[in-house]
Amino acid sequence: MESDKMLDTDRVRNGQEALEIKYPLEGDDMTNMSPTVDSQPTPVVTDQPVRGKELESGPSSNGQYAIEASNLNVYYGDFRAIKDINLRVEAQKITALIGPSGCGKSTVLRSFNRMNDLIPIARAEGEILFHGKNINDDDVDPVEVRRRIGMVFQKPNPFPKSIYDNVAWGAKINGFKGSKQEMDDLVEQSLLQAAIWDEVKDKLSQSGLSLSGGQQQRLCIARTIAVRPEIILMDEPASALDPISTLRIEELIQKLKERYTIVIVTHNMQQAARASDYTAFFNMGSDRAGYLVEYDETETLFTSPTNEMTEQYITGRFG
């Protein structure tokens, strides 16, 4: 389907230059992609080492982790974008990634389902464990990774298809073999979980592009849900939406965590405090590589952070 094989762009820093990279979006279930990289680095520079909780001592409420990053480094050409990231993400919880622009939050997020593979000059070192398997191993199929670890991006990106086909498409290309009735049920359940069914149930044949921005984003979430991932990654999913639509997305995320693990990048401190269970704060050093400063339960991180840098950021002193 030629209209779905779009070219998108990504801007990454390589040394002192910003490179614009174009690449085709893969025809898999996670084609809700308009990748973004923090493009304007913050002037805040520090050599202060990571003092937050490391992999071995990360917070855990139930001893179960959905995905684990160990000594993760990502490079764009010769430029190291993130360094030595150790992070354990709690299962069926909402984890927010916060930090100033350019600190590598989106790079970390995209590492969790190998979206960075779509950038020709990108490479990753270290481990990202999902069900005990390093997803960066050569024998791991990135398309299967993206089926099980879905992605929702900042800008809603519905296909130029009907609302129904927007949801059904991902399931079809992932080998759905059920009947028409079973597909109808899958579409309905996905739209229900994305809290948009009541708004679209009488116009499923209309174009997904006819919906409002907030509705389009929930449609993209429904499309992600339709392939039954275990983890949903969200890169500032409400930043382009009005306050009412933003609140609906936040309410939806709270419901989704009953079934899925959610990892969300946000620049909105209030949103992180309201919507997440855990928060990871990132900053970048004098080499411009992002690193993890502190990771803890959201209430603890926002009320009594262990690192002074974290307190300065969440109180608005920089960033």
KEFILUM-377519 format. One record per residue (C-alpha): residue number from 1; residue in one letter; x, y, z. Coordinates in Angstrom, 3 decimals. Example, Ala and Ser with C-alpha at 12.3 -4.5 7.8 and 13.67 -1.06 7.14 Angstrom:
// residues 2
ATOM   num   residuo          X          Y          Z
ATOM     1         a     12.300     -4.500      7.800
ATOM     2         s     13.670     -1.060      7.140
END
This chain:
// residues 319
ATOM   num   residuo          X          Y          Z
ATOM     1         m      0.000      0.000      0.000
ATOM     2         e      2.018      2.860     -1.404
ATOM     3         s      0.415      5.653      0.589
ATOM     4         d      1.516      4.049      3.855
ATOM     5         k      5.163      3.721      2.774
ATOM     6         m      5.990      7.284      3.749
ATOM     7         l      9.333      8.900      4.226
ATOM     8         d      9.907     10.558      7.532
ATOM     9         t     12.790     12.619      8.823
ATOM    10         d     14.859     12.610     11.949
ATOM    11         r     17.388     15.150     13.145
ATOM    12         v     20.231     13.900     15.275
ATOM    13         r     23.340     15.568     16.547
ATOM    14         n     26.683     14.351     15.287
ATOM    15         g     29.327     16.335     17.078
ATOM    16         q     28.344     19.967     16.570
ATOM    17         e     26.155     19.381     13.507
ATOM    18         a     22.476     18.549     13.258
ATOM    19         l     21.894     15.937     10.594
ATOM    20         e     18.573     15.475      8.871
ATOM    21         i     18.021     11.814      8.144
ATOM    22         k     15.289     10.430      5.909
ATOM    23         y     14.222      6.836      6.061
ATOM    24         p     11.211      4.738      5.085
ATOM    25         l      8.743      3.764      7.741
ATOM    26         e      8.630      0.016      8.048
ATOM    27         g      5.441     -1.728      7.065
ATOM    28         d      4.866     -3.292     10.417
ATOM    29         d      2.187     -2.805     13.014
ATOM    30         m      3.915      0.127     14.646
ATOM    31         t      3.778      2.416     11.656
ATOM    32         n      2.431      5.173     13.899
ATOM    33         m      5.776      6.806     13.460
ATOM    34         s      6.897     10.355     12.967
ATOM    35         p     10.147     10.001     14.906
ATOM    36         t     11.494     12.969     16.791
ATOM    37         v     14.846     13.614     18.410
ATOM    38         d     15.435     16.462     20.840
ATOM    39         s     16.858     19.010     18.433
ATOM    40         q     17.796     22.007     20.583
ATOM    41         p     20.221     20.902     23.298
ATOM    42         t     19.994     22.624     26.635
ATOM    43         p     22.890     24.838     27.722
ATOM    44         v     22.959     23.005     31.054
ATOM    45         v     26.147     20.948     31.034
ATOM    46         t     27.550     18.879     33.845
ATOM    47         d     30.124     16.211     34.474
ATOM    48         q     28.364     15.111     37.624
ATOM    49         p     28.158     11.303     37.684
ATOM    50         v     24.954      9.352     37.939
ATOM    51         r     23.857      9.109     41.548
ATOM    52         g     20.402      7.714     41.024
ATOM    53         k     19.357      4.128     41.538
ATOM    54         e     21.335      1.732     39.363
ATOM    55         l     20.149     -1.454     37.735
ATOM    56         e     20.920     -3.603     40.731
ATOM    57         s     19.014     -1.408     43.164
ATOM    58         g     16.202      0.097     41.113
ATOM    59         p     12.846      0.541     42.840
ATOM    60         s     10.424     -2.338     42.652
ATOM    61         s      6.939     -2.739     44.029
ATOM    62         n      6.405     -6.289     42.841
ATOM    63         g      9.787     -7.620     41.761
ATOM    64         q      8.689     -7.861     38.125
ATOM    65         y     10.229     -5.787     35.370
ATOM    66         a      8.837     -5.350     31.888
ATOM    67         i     12.136     -4.322     30.309
ATOM    68         e     15.651     -3.681     31.619
ATOM    69         a     18.430     -1.534     30.171
ATOM    70         s     21.958     -2.372     31.268
ATOM    71         n     24.970     -0.198     30.393
ATOM    72         l     23.100      1.102     27.353
ATOM    73         n     24.937      3.461     25.016
ATOM    74         v     23.544      4.761     21.725
ATOM    75         y     25.658      6.473     19.072
ATOM    76         y     24.716      8.519     16.022
ATOM    77         g     27.869      8.134     13.969
ATOM    78         d     30.722      9.121     16.278
ATOM    79         f     28.478     11.082     18.596
ATOM    80         r     27.355      9.309     21.763
ATOM    81         a     23.779     10.380     22.458
ATOM    82         i     23.242      8.453     25.715
ATOM    83         k     25.756      6.806     27.989
ATOM    84         d     25.709      3.968     30.484
ATOM    85         i     21.956      3.879     31.043
ATOM    86         n     20.821      1.384     33.680
ATOM    87         l     17.070      1.335     34.080
ATOM    88         r     14.485     -1.246     35.127
ATOM    89         v     10.914     -0.542     34.063
ATOM    90         e      8.150     -1.849     36.304
ATOM    91         a      5.530     -4.084     34.685
ATOM    92         q      2.001     -2.676     34.393
ATOM    93         k      3.089      0.673     35.748
ATOM    94         i      3.546      4.070     34.114
ATOM    95         t      7.143      5.255     33.953
ATOM    96         a      7.831      8.850     32.906
ATOM    97         l     11.127      9.949     31.352
ATOM    98         i     11.839     13.619     32.038
ATOM    99         g     14.742     15.972     31.465
ATOM   100         p     15.826     19.008     29.428
ATOM   101         s     15.798     18.995     25.634
ATOM   102         g     18.701     17.107     24.139
ATOM   103         c     19.280     14.782     27.104
ATOM   104         g     18.363     11.624     25.176
ATOM   105         k     14.909     10.766     26.548
ATOM   106         s     13.495      9.935     23.125
ATOM   107         t     16.637      8.013     22.201
ATOM   108         v     16.200      5.843     25.299
ATOM   109         l     12.521      5.342     24.504
ATOM   110         r     13.197      4.313     20.900
ATOM   111         s     15.908      1.947     22.070
ATOM   112         f     13.260     -0.083     23.878
ATOM   113         n     11.768     -1.297     20.597
ATOM   114         r     14.729     -0.798     18.261
ATOM   115         m     13.256      2.178     16.480
ATOM   116         n     16.750      3.620     16.331
ATOM   117         d     17.568      0.874     13.822
ATOM   118         l     15.717      2.988     11.246
ATOM   119         i     18.431      5.660     11.500
ATOM   120         p     21.331      4.448      9.318
ATOM   121         i     24.105      6.003     11.449
ATOM   122         a     22.689      4.821     14.791
ATOM   123         r     24.108      1.913     16.759
ATOM   124         a     23.525      0.615     20.272
ATOM   125         e     25.846     -0.979     22.801
ATOM   126         g     24.852     -2.694     26.021
ATOM   127         e     21.796     -4.793     26.793
ATOM   128         i     18.050     -4.279     26.746
ATOM   129         l     16.449     -7.334     28.290
ATOM   130         f     12.881     -8.274     27.455
ATOM   131         h     11.760    -11.620     28.908
ATOM   132         g     15.419    -12.284     29.650
ATOM   133         k     16.511    -11.842     26.028
ATOM   134         n     18.690     -8.991     24.769
ATOM   135         i     16.597     -7.401     22.006
ATOM   136         n     19.781     -6.049     20.394
ATOM   137         d     21.070     -9.552     19.621
ATOM   138         d     21.520    -10.339     15.941
ATOM   139         d     19.034    -13.207     16.062
ATOM   140         v     16.181    -10.987     17.282
ATOM   141         d     13.660     -9.823     14.674
ATOM   142         p     13.067     -6.067     15.194
ATOM   143         v      9.601     -6.302     13.608
ATOM   144         e      8.587     -8.846     16.260
ATOM   145         v     10.062     -6.568     18.931
ATOM   146         r      7.885     -3.711     17.677
ATOM   147         r      4.822     -5.918     17.670
ATOM   148         r      5.305     -6.700     21.336
ATOM   149         i      6.584     -3.252     22.292
ATOM   150         g      4.404     -0.673     20.552
ATOM   151         m      5.032      3.012     19.946
ATOM   152         v      2.837      6.113     19.918
ATOM   153         f      4.493      9.334     18.806
ATOM   154         q      4.010     13.002     19.495
ATOM   155         k      2.093     13.821     16.314
ATOM   156         p     -1.000     11.753     15.562
ATOM   157         n     -0.388      9.852     12.343
ATOM   158         p     -3.497      7.988     11.205
ATOM   159         f     -3.386      6.304      7.824
ATOM   160         p     -5.407      7.809      4.939
ATOM   161         k     -7.884      4.980      5.458
ATOM   162         s    -11.146      4.438      7.242
ATOM   163         i    -11.253      4.441     11.027
ATOM   164         y    -11.969      0.709     10.884
ATOM   165         d     -9.022     -0.045      8.594
ATOM   166         n     -6.672      2.072     10.684
ATOM   167         v     -7.193     -0.357     13.551
ATOM   168         a     -7.504     -3.555     11.518
ATOM   169         w     -4.422     -2.986      9.372
ATOM   170         g     -1.817     -3.798     12.024
ATOM   171         a     -3.558     -7.030     12.952
ATOM   172         k     -3.817     -8.056      9.294
ATOM   173         i     -0.147     -7.592      8.494
ATOM   174         n      0.759     -9.488     11.656
ATOM   175         g     -1.013    -12.583     10.424
ATOM   176         f     -4.522    -12.240     11.840
ATOM   177         k     -6.453    -15.261     10.545
ATOM   178         g     -9.803    -14.795     12.249
ATOM   179         s    -13.210    -14.334     10.682
ATOM   180         k    -14.776    -11.025      9.710
ATOM   181         q    -16.767    -11.093     12.950
ATOM   182         e    -13.623    -11.727     14.965
ATOM   183         m    -11.941     -8.784     13.238
ATOM   184         d    -14.981     -6.629     13.978
ATOM   185         d    -14.712     -7.625     17.626
ATOM   186         l    -10.982     -6.846     17.678
ATOM   187         v    -11.547     -3.388     16.188
ATOM   188         e    -14.329     -2.650     18.662
ATOM   189         q    -12.335     -3.839     21.670
ATOM   190         s     -9.279     -1.819     20.601
ATOM   191         l    -11.353      1.324     20.144
ATOM   192         l    -13.061      0.707     23.485
ATOM   193         q     -9.707      0.350     25.250
ATOM   194         a     -8.548      3.562     23.582
ATOM   195         a    -11.672      5.344     24.915
ATOM   196         i    -12.868      6.420     21.484
ATOM   197         w    -15.467      3.796     20.535
ATOM   198         d    -18.502      5.852     21.550
ATOM   199         e    -17.276      8.743     19.397
ATOM   200         v    -16.647      6.733     16.216
ATOM   201         k    -18.876      3.641     16.338
ATOM   202         d    -21.372      5.158     13.894
ATOM   203         k    -18.758      6.334     11.396
ATOM   204         l    -16.189      3.561     11.159
ATOM   205         s    -16.128      3.881      7.379
ATOM   206         q    -15.078      7.537      7.520
ATOM   207         s    -11.444      8.541      7.121
ATOM   208         g     -9.293      8.581     10.220
ATOM   209         l     -8.015     11.943      9.002
ATOM   210         s    -11.486     13.429      9.577
ATOM   211         l    -11.093     13.158     13.347
ATOM   212         s     -9.864     15.889     15.677
ATOM   213         g     -6.254     15.854     16.872
ATOM   214         g     -7.110     14.260     20.200
ATOM   215         q     -9.307     11.663     18.532
ATOM   216         q     -6.584     10.892     15.995
ATOM   217         q     -4.115     10.247     18.807
ATOM   218         r     -6.536      7.871     20.523
ATOM   219         l     -7.107      6.156     17.170
ATOM   220         c     -3.335      5.660     16.881
ATOM   221         i     -3.346      4.196     20.397
ATOM   222         a     -6.151      1.838     19.333
ATOM   223         r     -4.065      0.805     16.328
ATOM   224         t     -1.187     -0.008     18.648
ATOM   225         i     -3.434     -1.945     21.033
ATOM   226         a     -4.893     -4.024     18.186
ATOM   227         v     -1.741     -6.122     17.872
ATOM   228         r     -1.770     -6.839     21.619
ATOM   229         p      1.626     -5.507     22.699
ATOM   230         e      2.968     -5.969     26.203
ATOM   231         i      4.553     -2.526     26.453
ATOM   232         i      3.399      0.780     24.963
ATOM   233         l      5.988      3.529     24.486
ATOM   234         m      4.702      7.095     24.178
ATOM   235         d      6.834     10.018     23.021
ATOM   236         e      5.092     13.173     24.286
ATOM   237         p      1.689     11.886     23.145
ATOM   238         a     -0.230     14.938     24.358
ATOM   239         s      2.178     17.778     23.616
ATOM   240         a      0.350     18.801     20.433
ATOM   241         l     -3.111     18.582     22.009
ATOM   242         d     -5.375     21.054     23.792
ATOM   243         p     -5.797     20.798     27.596
ATOM   244         i     -9.060     18.834     27.424
ATOM   245         s     -7.628     16.299     24.966
ATOM   246         t     -4.472     16.084     27.082
ATOM   247         l     -6.540     15.200     30.146
ATOM   248         r     -8.362     12.489     28.201
ATOM   249         i     -5.050     10.984     27.097
ATOM   250         e     -3.833     10.977     30.703
ATOM   251         e     -7.037      9.307     31.876
ATOM   252         l     -6.678      6.747     29.091
ATOM   253         i     -3.093      5.968     30.096
ATOM   254         q     -4.253      5.236     33.642
ATOM   255         k     -6.731      2.684     32.307
ATOM   256         l     -4.230      1.145     29.916
ATOM   257         k     -1.769      0.306     32.681
ATOM   258         e     -4.217     -2.318     33.911
ATOM   259         r     -3.223     -4.341     30.841
ATOM   260         y      0.023     -2.828     29.582
ATOM   261         t      3.294     -1.363     30.767
ATOM   262         i      3.533      2.300     29.765
ATOM   263         v      6.717      4.321     29.266
ATOM   264         i      6.125      7.974     28.445
ATOM   265         v      8.453     10.837     27.544
ATOM   266         t      7.152     14.206     28.680
ATOM   267         h      8.399     17.769     29.128
ATOM   268         n      5.392     18.541     31.295
ATOM   269         m      6.361     18.218     34.954
ATOM   270         q      2.746     18.402     36.086
ATOM   271         q      1.843     15.604     33.698
ATOM   272         a      4.680     13.421     34.959
ATOM   273         a      3.628     14.040     38.557
ATOM   274         r     -0.062     13.361     37.816
ATOM   275         a      0.118     10.459     35.427
ATOM   276         s      3.135      8.301     36.301
ATOM   277         d      4.024      5.794     38.990
ATOM   278         y      7.795      6.034     38.449
ATOM   279         t      9.954      8.803     37.041
ATOM   280         a     13.443      8.768     35.552
ATOM   281         f     15.262     12.093     35.300
ATOM   282         f     17.917     12.515     32.614
ATOM   283         n     20.452     15.265     31.989
ATOM   284         m     23.490     15.555     29.752
ATOM   285         g     27.171     15.960     30.481
ATOM   286         s     29.865     18.198     29.011
ATOM   287         d     30.274     15.644     26.196
ATOM   288         r     26.588     16.257     25.374
ATOM   289         a     25.726     12.621     26.059
ATOM   290         g     22.545     12.042     28.044
ATOM   291         y     22.654     10.028     31.238
ATOM   292         l     20.309      8.929     34.004
ATOM   293         v     20.531     11.133     37.069
ATOM   294         e     17.842      9.664     39.279
ATOM   295         y     15.054      7.084     39.111
ATOM   296         d     12.451      6.515     41.797
ATOM   297         e      8.768      6.379     42.566
ATOM   298         t      7.215      9.557     41.203
ATOM   299         e      5.975     10.841     44.560
ATOM   300         t      9.406     10.348     46.106
ATOM   301         l     11.295     11.906     43.215
ATOM   302         f      9.079     14.990     43.167
ATOM   303         t      8.870     15.520     46.921
ATOM   304         s     12.247     14.366     48.238
ATOM   305         p     14.745     13.705     45.436
ATOM   306         t     18.143     12.408     46.485
ATOM   307         n     20.021     14.445     43.884
ATOM   308         e     20.196     18.233     44.057
ATOM   309         m     20.206     18.406     40.264
ATOM   310         t     16.822     16.674     40.184
ATOM   311         e     15.380     19.185     42.615
ATOM   312         q     16.716     22.082     40.547
ATOM   313         y     15.084     20.689     37.411
ATOM   314         i     11.657     19.886     38.795
ATOM   315         t     11.481     23.294     40.498
ATOM   316         g     12.257     25.049     37.236
ATOM   317         r     15.741     26.354     37.949
ATOM   318         f     16.991     25.015     34.623
ATOM   319         g     15.747     23.118     31.602
END
